[in-house]
Amino acid sequence: MKTLKNTCTKQQNLIVAFLFLSIAAFSQTQISDSTKVNTLSEVMVSAIRSTVKTPMSYSNIVKSDFTPRNLGQDIPILLNFMPSVVTTSDAGNGVGYTGIRVRGSDATRVNVTINGIPYNDSESHGTFWVNMPDFGSSVESVQLQRGVGTSTNGAGAFGASLNLVTDNFSKESTGEISNSYGSFNTHKHTIKFSTGLLNNNFEMAGRVSSINSQGYIDRAASDLKSYFIQSTYIGKTTLIKGLIFGGKEKTYQSWYGLDAQTLANDRTFNYAGFYTDELGNTQFYDNQTDNYQQHHFQLHWNEKIDANWSSNLALHYTKGSGYYEEYVEDQSFFDYNLTAPQESAVTDLVRQQWLDNDFFGTTFSLAYKKNKTEILLGGSWNKYFGDHFGQVIWTKIPTPSELRNKYYENAATKTDGTVFLKVNYQLHQKWNLFADLQYRSVNYIADGVQSNLVDDVFAFLNPKAGVTFTLNKPNSFYFSYAKANREPNRTDYENGTPNSESLDDYELGWRHEKQKIKWNANIYFMNYKNQLVLTGELDDVGNPIRANASKSYRLGCEMELGIQITKMLSYQGNATLSKNAIAGESGTGDFQIAFSPAVISSNRLRFQPTKRIAVSWLQKYVGEQYLNNAESADAKLGSYATHDLNVSVELVPKRFFKSILFSGLVNNIFDKEYVSNGADYGGGAVYYYPQAGINFLTGITLVF
């Protein structure tokens, strides 16, 4: 551990020096006109974001939308009220390990980028927000593209693309202290600062955060630390950003779930760490934990070349390292390469399963915009190295072998290259054409997967096209077709389903926008070939296991509505009605895909009597969903509806502080007992993940 920490520190110091030297070098450039080019920040996201000209389904939220609720809960929970979204929390209260599904697709199929840099883990395809606690405090805006979406960097989107953009620069110097406290001894402490623009060219900003929670589930405690540092240089035609951010987490495992009987009798029980001592008493290992740290480094250079041309070039590096520690009973010495003492061949032991990985690469885009034509050429090249190994750190029965030797060691390498071309052409005053072609190449090499060497190469060609018809100023209609292909993840190889998948996505929508009313209605048909669907089963570290469905589809209708009812009262809502099915063979009929509710809806009623006081009533409904793909009645989650109350009051004192914001959030105000997730291991072994009843969070933010 000491050697590993020293190595990480050296790497971090080198990259920190590189980022600041790069920015310092550019700051020596003579700029005749120091006027800030605010549109340069748009260059960074133009390669990954949809606009009104894009014939696809998407939703945007900005910082002000979730700031009153940003009191310690994770990114998926902050996005819970977006269309077609279902979220869950292992600890039951939104802190620690959380998950998100969009249109029934789990997080491994949601392509996540941060400033255009891929965030999904290269091997598992998962997104582990617990590694970046309180990241919402450093996010400027979020766009959720549902379906395949437009071409972007990283793995192909099979449910959605989630694009996050971090904080913009601040013209004025600011400081901010936020503290919140709530149920289950949850507390968050955040400090932010910005120097403002120095000499009209340079800004440095940062954040440090600490979040702790005992969790709703027994022992589901989280100890989370994070940081965010950003340096920005702005010239007449240049925007350069250097970012360093990351986090460290220690979370007691709570991904085991509960069987039906235990759920009925003790909703907060946690099997993790369970063992029996010599006297037959039930005990729980006190360090049955997940321990991981991750550090991200990004350097972005945006250039406005002339009135028509602009470019973006980014370099990135991510260092991750950590382990699961767990107590396991009756293990064979032989399985861990340990010498067995004469008196026994098995023992209880404590093991650690490690992952030490590096991810680095570059992304780029070149944009042209003139009159009726917009062209964007973009792409990326990324490399991943992953080292998987296990160690035994204690045995109940002593062994002559030396502990902490690696009882398994597997290495993996993944190279991912992408290039795409997007074109928007205004054919007529009412007609806009869109075309998008992506080529992606993947090479995955891994040893020790089912005792075999994996060396697979994938080449995917993903075309997209569509048209937008503007009937009049308030109304526009769009239609698009998009194709996506994906490679299998590591768990698929380990479980014998290493096939690639393909998806044809058809979207038909109507956007309406007036001063007091807005809506978007979208019909989608997602037709899959060889889709890897969730079986409901999890492996020994909580990864979902998938099986091949040769033919399957998702057909649905999404509706969003926003109404300014009065000057003080507004309403926002969305609903998704869908059918998600695996096509049956030999006339057996269709089967509903697991974890795919047919109905999802959200509603928000907001009362704002003054500019600085707001009260919001938030409601979420999720229909019933099966935990397997056979529609088993005994493996089904019931529908549930939750209601939250969010209050924010801002004071503007004349002295000391620019602003004082008081926020309060009451979750599940009607104390609904509900289950948001589950697992089905077959043979009636069904497990459930209960969520907290009524609970609260309250906070204060001081801005100076």
Secondary structure, 3 states (H helix, E strand, C coil): CHHHHHHHHHHHHHHHHHHHHHHHHHHCCCCCCCCCCCCHHHHHHHCCCCCCCCCCCEEEEEHHHHHHHCCCCCHHHHCCCCCCEEEEECCCCCCCCEEEEECCECHHHEEEEECCEECCCCCCCCCCHHHCCCHHHHEEEEEEEECCCCCCCCCCCCCEEEEEEECCCCCCCEEEEEEEEEHHHEEEEEEEEECCCECCCEEEEEEEEEEEECCCCCCCCEEEEEEEEEEEEECCCEEEEEEEEEEEEEEECCCCCECHHHHHHCCCCCCCCEEECCCCCEEECCCCEEEEEEEEEEEEEEEECCCCEEEEEEEEEEEEEEEEEEEEEEEECHHHCCCCCCCCCEEEEEEEEEEEEEEEEEEEEEEEEECCEEEEEEEEEEEEEEEEEEEEEEECCCCCCCCCCEEEEEEEEEEEEEEEEEEEEECCCCEEEEEEEEEEEEEEEEEEECCEEEEEEEEEEEEEEEEEEECCCCEEEEEEEEEEEECCCHHHHHCCCCCCEEEEEEEEEEEEECCCEEEEEEEEEEEEEEEEEEEEEECCCCCEEEEEEEEEEEEEEEEEEEEECCCCEEEEEEEEEEEEEECCCCCCCCEECCCCCCEEEEEEEEEEEECCEEEEEEEEEECCEECCCCCCCCCEECCEEEEEEEEEEEECCCCCCCEEEEEEEEECCCCCCCEEEEEECCCCCEEEEECCCCEEEEEEEEEC
